Amino acid sequence: MSDCKGKCCTGVCKGVGIAVLVIALTAALSWAVMALWNGLMPELFGLHTLRFWQAAGILILSKLLFGGYHHGHGHAFRHRQHLIERWESMTPEEKEKFRKGFRGRFCCHTPKDSNPGSDQG
């Protein structure tokens, strides 16, 4: 029997959670764009008010045109290189300890040979 009660073993739950978070964040940002536009633009410039989906479209268009919401690829590349260097400098015992900790944190299913003294078949 696995000791992972309450954890998502396949990663599906994590993916669904990220998707829900992205949708909620996009909705909140779209609402903010709509509220700011409708509060300022009609009075200042005589423009029409926006509906939610128009605000979402402006948000997506601004993302495409100006490329915001990211930290750049250079940072991710340097971070990955740092992790690779750390992994290569580990001893085999440290690597195995890391693997066991990683499996316990992110994966419920461990290989059958990972616990040699068990009678699980």
C-alpha positions as CSV (number, residue, x, y, z in Angstrom):
1,M,0.0,0.0,0.0
2,S,1.3,3.4,-0.8
3,D,1.7,6.1,1.8
4,C,0.7,9.0,-0.5
5,K,-2.8,9.7,0.7
6,G,-3.9,13.1,-0.6
7,K,-1.2,13.4,-3.2
8,C,-1.6,13.3,-6.9
9,C,0.4,10.5,-8.3
10,T,0.2,11.0,-12.0
11,G,0.7,14.7,-12.2
12,V,-2.7,15.3,-13.6
13,C,-3.9,17.1,-10.5
14,K,-0.9,19.4,-10.7
15,G,-1.6,20.1,-14.3
16,V,-5.3,20.8,-13.6
17,G,-4.3,23.1,-10.7
18,I,-1.9,25.1,-12.9
19,A,-4.6,25.4,-15.6
20,V,-7.1,26.6,-13.1
21,L,-4.6,29.1,-11.7
22,V,-3.8,30.4,-15.2
23,I,-7.5,30.8,-16.0
24,A,-8.2,32.6,-12.8
25,L,-5.2,34.9,-13.2
26,T,-6.2,35.8,-16.8
27,A,-9.8,36.5,-15.6
28,A,-8.5,38.7,-12.8
29,L,-6.2,40.6,-15.1
30,S,-8.9,41.0,-17.7
31,W,-11.3,42.3,-15.1
32,A,-8.6,44.8,-14.0
33,V,-8.0,46.0,-17.5
34,M,-11.8,46.4,-18.0
35,A,-12.2,48.3,-14.7
36,L,-9.3,50.6,-15.5
37,W,-10.4,51.3,-19.0
38,N,-14.0,51.9,-18.1
39,G,-13.0,54.1,-15.2
40,L,-10.6,56.3,-17.2
41,M,-10.9,56.2,-20.9
42,P,-14.5,57.2,-21.5
43,E,-14.1,60.3,-19.4
44,L,-10.6,61.3,-20.4
45,F,-10.8,60.5,-24.2
46,G,-14.5,60.0,-24.9
47,L,-13.9,56.3,-25.8
48,H,-16.5,53.6,-25.4
49,T,-16.6,51.2,-22.4
50,L,-15.3,47.7,-22.7
51,R,-16.9,44.4,-22.0
52,F,-15.0,41.6,-20.3
53,W,-14.0,39.7,-23.5
54,Q,-12.9,42.9,-25.1
55,A,-10.6,43.6,-22.1
56,A,-9.3,40.0,-22.3
57,G,-8.5,40.6,-26.0
58,I,-6.6,43.8,-25.2
59,L,-4.7,41.9,-22.5
60,I,-3.7,39.2,-25.0
61,L,-2.9,41.7,-27.7
62,S,-0.6,43.7,-25.4
63,K,1.1,40.4,-24.4
64,L,1.7,39.6,-28.0
65,L,2.9,43.1,-28.9
66,F,5.0,43.9,-25.9
67,G,6.0,40.4,-24.7
68,G,5.5,40.9,-21.0
69,Y,5.0,38.5,-18.1
70,H,8.4,36.7,-18.3
71,H,11.8,36.9,-16.8
72,G,13.8,36.1,-19.9
73,H,15.3,32.9,-21.1
74,G,18.8,33.7,-19.9
75,H,17.9,33.3,-16.3
76,A,16.3,29.9,-16.8
77,F,19.4,28.7,-18.8
78,R,21.8,29.8,-16.1
79,H,19.7,28.2,-13.4
80,R,19.6,24.9,-15.4
81,Q,23.3,25.0,-15.9
82,H,23.8,25.5,-12.2
83,L,21.6,22.5,-11.4
84,I,23.5,20.4,-13.9
85,E,26.8,21.4,-12.4
86,R,25.6,20.6,-8.9
87,W,24.3,17.2,-10.0
88,E,27.6,16.3,-11.7
89,S,29.5,17.2,-8.5
90,M,27.4,14.9,-6.3
91,T,28.7,11.5,-5.2
92,P,26.6,8.4,-6.1
93,E,25.3,8.3,-2.5
94,E,24.1,11.9,-2.7
95,K,22.5,11.3,-6.0
96,E,20.6,8.3,-4.6
97,K,19.5,10.3,-1.6
98,F,18.2,13.0,-3.8
99,R,16.3,10.6,-6.0
100,K,14.6,9.0,-3.0
101,G,13.7,12.4,-1.6
102,F,12.4,13.5,-5.0
103,R,10.3,10.3,-5.4
104,G,8.8,10.8,-1.9
105,R,7.9,14.4,-2.6
106,F,6.6,14.3,-6.2
107,C,5.7,10.7,-6.9
108,C,3.7,8.1,-5.0
109,H,4.8,5.1,-6.9
110,T,8.3,3.9,-6.2
111,P,9.9,0.9,-8.0
112,K,9.4,-2.4,-6.3
113,D,13.2,-2.9,-5.9
114,S,13.5,0.4,-4.0
115,N,12.6,-1.4,-0.7
116,P,14.5,-4.7,-0.8
117,G,13.2,-5.9,2.6
118,S,9.5,-5.6,1.8
119,D,7.2,-8.5,1.0
120,Q,5.1,-6.5,-1.4
121,G,4.9,-8.5,-4.5
